[in-house]
Amino acid sequence: MIMIRKFQYITAFWIVVATITLSQIACEKDITVDLAQPEIKLVVEGYINPGGPAYVFISRTNAFFAPVDSISLLNSTEKNALVIVSDGIISDTLVAPVPGIGYFYISPNMLGEVGKTYTLRIHTQDGKTATSVTSIPVPVALDSIWFKPRSEGDTLGYTWAKITDPPASGNNFRWFAKRLGKDDDYIAPSGSAFNDKFFNGLTFEFAYNRGSVPNSTAEDDNNEEEGAFKIGDTIVVKFASITKDSYDFWRAAETQSSSNGNPFGSPATLKSNIKGGIGIWEGFSYTLDTTVAQ
Amino acid sequence: MSNFLFKAGLFTILIWMILSGNSFGQSKPKYTISGYVKDAKTGEYLIGANVFLKELLKGTSTNQYGFYSLTVEEGDYTLVFTFLGFKEFSQPVKLNKDYRINAELTDAAITTAEVEITGERKDENVESTQMGKMDMDVEKIKTLPAFMGEVDILKSIQLLPGVQSAGEGNAGYYVRGGGPDQNLILLDEAVVYNASHLFGFFSVFNADAVKNVSLIKGGMPAQYGGRLASVLDISMKEGNSKEYHVQGGLGFIASRFTVEGPIKKDTASFIISARRTFIDLFLREPFVDDESDAAGNSYYFYDLNTKINYRISDRDRLFVSAYFGRDVFQFKSPDTGFKVKVPWGNATASARWNHLFNDKLFLNTTLVFSDYNFSFTGQQEQFEFKLFSGIRDWNGKVDFNYFPNILHNVRFGINYTHHTFTPSNVSAQQGQTKFDLGEIVKLYSHEGAAYVNDEWDITERLAINAGLRFTYFNQVGPFTRYVQNENLVITDTIVYSKHESVQNYFHLEPRLSGKFTLTKTSSVKASITQNYQYIHLASLSSASLPTDVWVPSSTNVKPQIGWQYALGYFKNFKENVWETSIEVYYKEMKNQVEYREGAQPDDDIKNNQDNNFVFGKGWSYGAEFFVKKAKGRLNGWVGYTLSWTERKFPDLNNGKTFPAKYDRRHDVSIVLTYELNKKWTFGATWIYATGNALTLPQSRMFLNGPLDLAQYFADPSAPGQIYYEYGERNSFRQEAYHRLDISATLTVKKKKRWESSWNFSIFNVYNRYNPYFIYFDDYIDESTGQFTLQAKQVSLFPIIPSVTYNFKY
């Protein structure tokens, strides 16, 4: 692991300690647990960028051990929902490109603008409602990015960046990166969300490892190249300015993912900004930077 | 206010009772017999030895320093001294003036029929007014099965009813449903904040240096305070004042060595006791190559106990003791070059002066320094991160023991502590850039108490232990209060200057327990006590870790309040061979502290720790059943506790009542020792506990799915990242925990003074995989290509045999 969130170190430390101690003497076995029938809730994941439409993904939670297959996925996506995004003056009703599946709604007319506030309203076919509000923060560009090998002569390494944090406090950021020709989309590595609480107004350098698509079966996510960029990769970094709600949500979400299996962690509940559901409605702006690893 | 007046009224009545005790039966003149009771062989002062006048069948017991005092009308008496494990000693006394009578008791001949389990008076459990107090004989603990061959005091008290283990790999223990921070642990009057090593597997107490262990779980008398649930009072040995002795042992995990002896025979003595692990020696050259992946990792711990005592005169004694212990863990990741170093430990030092003003008034003055700290340093290339947390106490107390007459044993005194807390001090730098993590935060506070307590034999059958404790707590600056609004955003700061008062609290705590003798072998006891606790342990996780931080009461955090009501029936059979009891208790706790849901470690930085706490109430009630066979070749006990512990916090679990993590419906301990002959002793313990309460997820969802919908539904093996929604707090129960341990001790006496023994232990004899924790693994099932969730249970310890070699010279 590489230093990204300094304080994830504490969790990381205990995972490391737990792993060493437990791997020496611990035993693991599969068990069945009886969990109570849960209340099914709406899951909303939506975002809006400057110059782009609003994207909203709506689905439902499932009982914990319910099977994950095409049928159950199809059953949990929200179809025929009324989804409206408003910037305070204009409202736009979002459209699902594949009505039979639903799930993915996009605004046909409205495009995001930095500084504006966007309200989301969802009405489902069976009468559930969910609402949320977000805005698009001003983008902050990185000073520069570059690739650096892990050690002298190594072909594998990490992507580094230099940033000068704006003087006002309260900046929240998120890091995404993709390799041209190798990744379909931008990927956020673990610890991708951070804020300027500890370096407000300062200039400093930091690095991220290479994140992977969840449950990736790709070869380079499962061999010695896991987590690293390679010489020859063309790396594009999408550096986003996000809202506080978004920072709180992704940080809690990443804590939950990384502390699974850690006996010293406590159940991390997600911090949603959706009233009437779980998830995140976030406006964010971003800048792109490209570097070739050499 | 009326509460305060009520308590002040009680206080006045108490003083009147004590003073009037003096004037009852003022016909004949009264004289005092007083003195010290020692072990004839080692010169150690005996704590709790019984001293009584045969003709009156009334007496007292020696205090913490072996002192007793009896004031009765003049006459002819037989003064009798008894202490279990020792021969009774009696002396006729013609009481026509004050006498100083010291006694040295000799070991009872260890015949196979006379081996006792605990060092208490024969009918102590029936006669004593002290409810809920249990004394443990350290020598006896050493014959019980030991985990990894290490005798452990904290593990042994968990075999008593009402005391529950916090689980494998967990340092704390719970007493009657209270949290691990609600137990006061004292080592020679110094408070110990973190009593464990090695991730909670071993305590910091080296049994070779310990003389007496007392656990009070109910009816806490007024001389103790500051914690709601219990007191574990550990006294170190003074050191043999007659001859030099060494003892020690070699075991798998740790080895010990103790040397003790007189500095000036019968006047001054010392004891030095050390213990260390040796695993780390196996983690370097020549066993592990410096270049290999495993190099750079090490773990070790050590303890050092030292004590000197000097009997200045007939009336004055001086004791100086110190404890120093450290754990150091080092880790280096071979792939990433990430280095971690974690040292933690306690250091305590105490100086005590006993002074006898006269034969009825005994004084002990103590000065203590106590320090606990933990630090974590992480380093990766140019980035360095350091976390430091600790508590430092300076404490002074004055305790009087006044024996006005044979009916009263009065204690009173005052106590003052200055606390410096460093809940977490963090610094980080990347190359030349030093991150702004706020200033080093230290929290300062004063804690004080004044108490009076009387053990009063009112009638032949009725005796009470009544007391009142006045406590005071004041947090002072320098301190910065970050004011946060209901959205948890910091809106303002208030700065307090040095010594400026931030918040103060003062309270009166009444303590009352009583015993009513029904027959010669049975009694009923009851107690009502109130306690306030001003310092709190905030734990981010369900395991107790060195990263748990102690914080003081402040503007946000109010003192914890506890009321405990207990009732018990005690009966002995067959001339005190069998002791039985049933105790029921009910506890109410207010201002309990927990972290807010979703709190992260760095929420505390540039913020007050307590801005991340939420507060609530707790209840705990239960019944404890206890049967003990105190004499004979086969002896031991069975304890069963049936209990409930609940919590209710407006900000947790949607305000609904939930079981506390210490809620353990059934808890059984069976402890047996069998002395076959002079060489062989066998021991066995079996424990059973209802499983831990856990919060498990109840539903799942996916986020961050692929944008290509066609792909999304065509290949449901990767629908995005799975996230959980959790169910009701602590609503799930793990499987029960149960385990059998056995031991065999072979004593070999070679020459006159050299004695050695081998202890063979097997931990978890039937190799049960007790649940340690549960987690969920998500993966793509290779055979079906389907995304699968599987619950997994991790267990820590399988069957573990161990051998320890012990020696004594």
Interface residues (C-beta under 8 A of the other chain):
Chain A: M1 I2 M3 K6 F7 Y9 I10 T11 F13 W14 V16 V17 I20 T21 L22 I25 A26 C27 E28 K29 D30 I31 T32 V33 L35 A36 P38 E39 I40 K41 V43 E45 F57 S59 R60 T61 N62 A63 F64 F65 A66 P67 V68 D69 S70 L73 L74 P97 V98 I101 Y103 F104 R150 S151 D184 D185 A188 K197 F198 F199 N200 L202 T203 F204 E205 F206 V213 P214 N215 S216 T217 R251 A252 A253 T255 Q256 S257 N260 G261 N262 P263 F264 G265 S266 P267 A268 T269 L270 K271 I278 G279
Chain B: G169 F199 N297 F329 F331 S333 T336 G337 F338 V340 V342 F376 G378 Q380 F383 F385 L387 V426 A428 Q430 G431 T433 F435 D436 L437 L540 S541 S542 A543 L545 T547 Y595 E597 G598 Q600 P601 D602 I605 K606 T695 L696 P697 Q698 S699 R700 M701 F702 L703 N704 G705 P706 L707 D708 L709 Y712 F713 A714 P716 S717 A718 P719 G720 Q721 I722 Y723 Y724 E725 Y726 G727 E728 S731 F732 Y769 Y772 F773 I774 Y775 F776 D777 D778 Y779 I780 Q786 F787 T788 L789 Q790 A791 K792 Q793 V794 S795 L796 F797 P798
